[in-house]
Amino acid sequence: MISKLLDNPTVTKIFSLFIAVLIWLFVGAQNPETELPFRNIEIKVVTQNAQVEDGVSVVEMKNNTVDVTLRGSKNVLSRLSAGDIYATIEVDATAAPGYYNLPVNLTLPVDGVTVTGKNPAGIDVWLDRTSSVTVPIRVTQVNRLGDDYVVEPPTLTSETMEIFGPASRLTGIDCAQVEVTLTDQNMGEPLLSLPFTLLDEAGEPIEDANLEPALRAVTLSPNVFEKRTLPVSVSFLNRPEGWLSQDFSYTISPRNIEMLVPASQSVNVTDYDAGVIDLSMYPESDTVKLLISNQYLEEGQPEEITVDLHFSNLVTTKAELSSLGYDNKPEEMAVSLLTPLPLSIELRGTAAAIEKGIPEHLRGIVDLSDLNPGETKELPVKIITGDPEIGVLGSVKVTLRAEAGSSEE
């Protein structure tokens, strides 16, 4: 009976359809449709017309993520994660600056899945042009030092600062304000790195995370000076070691001056060096005026130092120099002496030394470091007396010609 029914084509078709429906119902029961939420999906910005000059861009977004609910088969949804879903907003760079609500667009990685929920559906964004402005750096100094110090405006590594950010927010910036408190601990520091605050025209602080200064800190050098009374000193050239106080002496006026010494140098400064006096230029007792060139001189101080030279028991004599030696002479250079020898030298020394006669070690040296091949030049002669009680009066120069070669005329 059953075999006869199965031989009937109509019955066979009905039976096959019945089996198919049973299989479909069984599979559907094992993989039902369901809804599944995906949270904190990052929203990316896609810029249209990005090539336009001075276009707008996103400055702020109210939300950076979106929650999405998808509907589909359980097997398909279970294989997805939030990282598989691509969420974007589209920004037109040609738009006017302002605030907009832009829809969130979703791209799904599989077919057969539908979006049943999106929170938020749109994102509030602020569009503006990115620009920069240069503002001055202003310093406020708080002086914690005593009356023995003078504080001047500091030296800034940079007088201005560039600020980057939304064009509409840059117009309200007036300056970058930095405060430095000067104490015994930092007054001599060569550089201080200090935080700063952006201020508006009313002097109020600006706190805006969208503003990006070019500098992380302001770098400056304090200009602090200590009031000091320093003794005045001078140095001498051509002063033989054997000249005692009864042979040569000097007086300085004033002996002390009031100065403002930089705090960074205060420990090392013990006197004021007025300058160098070449005694060979003064044949007899004389007065020398040395201008005070130090920029840190206190107000009311003299403009020059007076040095009185006293040559009491020294006598002079003449000598002849028959030969010269050379320093710094290149081997490949030949030197011709154009000044005839001997040279007349005037010497000054103690009476006892002069009475002994001209020192046998008297010699002259010419430094050739400034003479080049092909040049003819007048150069000074350094006179070495060989006697610690005899010095030189005046200066001596000779004319030399340098030529390429290894022999000396």
Protein Blocks (a to p, Z undefined) as FASTA:
>chain_A
ZZmmmmpmklmmmmmmmmmmmmmmmmmmmmccdddddehiacddddehklpghiacdfbd
fbfbdcddddddfklmmmpcfklpccdddddfkbccdddddddddddfbehiacfbdcdf
bdcdddddddddddddddddddfbdfkbccdddddfbfbdcdeddfklmmmpmbdcdddd
ddfklmmpfbdcdddddddfkopacddfkbccfbfbdcdddddddddddddddddehiaf
klcfklpccddddfbdcddddfklmmmpmbdcfbdcdfklpmbdcddddddfbfkbcehi
afbdcdddddfkbccdddddfbdcdehiafkbccddfbdcdddddddddfklmmnopafk
bccdddfklpcehiacdddddddehpakbccedjddddddddedjbdZZ
